[in-house]
């Protein structure tokens, strides 16, 4: 199942360093082979377009891979996984950070998607939809 345009519009970019630091220090975290997810509630003072909206940021460090080409490819893959899984299944009102790991580059896309779904379930942030099997 692919995310619809309205589902993808729920996911807003997370760009400010202060937000990344707030999530890393005070949020929940779950690690899988393909990626790491860090989650925190959106602060009350932040106004979003809808109550169901969420923000998502991506991090791949030099320690993960020295090659900028590979790091950029990992970020593109994480963006695609977020659009595929987080947009339709993520719980609104939360900030998400997806952190790349060395396996992010080589794992099949479907395995990365199932990793993210597994992490969301473990964090109790996964929403089922009636058209899911």
N, C-alpha and C positions, 0 to 999 in steps of 0.2 A: 504494500500500500504506500502510495506517495502522498506527501502532505499537500493540502490544497493551498491556494494563494491566501485565503483568510487565516488558515492555521499558521502559515509562515509569517504573516503580519503580526502575530502575537509575540514573536521573538524579536526583541529589540537589541541593538548592539550595546555592549558594556565596554566603555573605552577609558574611563578615568582610573588612574592608578590608585587613588584613594578607595574606590569601590573594590578593586582587586584585593588590596590589603585588608579591607574590612571582611571580605568573604574568607580569605585565607586564614585570618586570625580568629574569627568568631563563628565560622560556619561549620557544617558537617562535611565529611569527606568519605568517599568510597573509592577503593583502588581495584582495578581489574587488569588483566594482562595487556589490553589494548589502549586503555586510557585511564585517567583519574578524573573524577568529578568532585567539585567542591560547590556547596550550596549554602545560601543564607537567605533569609526573608528580606524582601525589599523594605528599606526604612520607611516609616510613615510620612516623612517630609518629602519623599520623592513622588511626584505626580506623574502617572503614566496615562496613556490614552484610554485604556480600559482596565477594569479590575482583574481581568483574565490574562493580562499581558505579563511577560517575563523578559528578563535581560540575560544575555549570554555573551561570555567572553572566551577567548582561546589563548592558550599559552603553550609554546614549545621553546624550551631553552637550548642554549648552545651545548649544555651538558648532555642533552638528549642526542643531538647529532651536530657535528661540526659544520656540515655543509648547509649553507643557506638555502640552496635549491631543495634539499630534502626537508628542511624545517618548514619551508613554505608549502611544500606538497602535503606535509602532515597537517598543517593548519587548514588547507583546502579540504582535506578528507574529514577533518573534525567539523568543519562548517557543514559539509554535506550530511554527515551523521546527525548533527543537531537539527538540520532541516527535516530529515527523514523521521527522526524519533522524538526529539524534544518538542518540536512544533505541535504534533498531534497528541502526544502523551505526557508532556511535562505539566506540572502543577503550576498554575499562574500565581503571581505574587511573590516569586522567588527570583534570585539572581543565581546564575549557573556559571561556573568556569570549567571548561574542558581542557585538561592538561595532556599534552601528547607524551607518549612513551616510545621507546625504540620500536616496539611491535606495531605502533600505529601506522608505520610506513609499509609494512609487509603483510599485515593481516588482511584477509578478504573483507570487502565492504560489509557484507552481510554479518560477518562475525563481529565487526566493530559495532554495528547496529544492535546486535543481541547483547554485547557487552554493556552498552549504554542502557538498554532496557533492564538488564539485570541489576546494574547499579541503582537505577531509579527505583526499582522494586525494593531493594535492600534499604534504601533511604526513605521508603514509604512515600514516594513522590510520583509514582506511576499511575496514570489515569487510563483505565480501559475504555474503549469505545465500542458501541454496539456492533459495528461492522468488523471488529477484530475476530480472528478465529483462534 
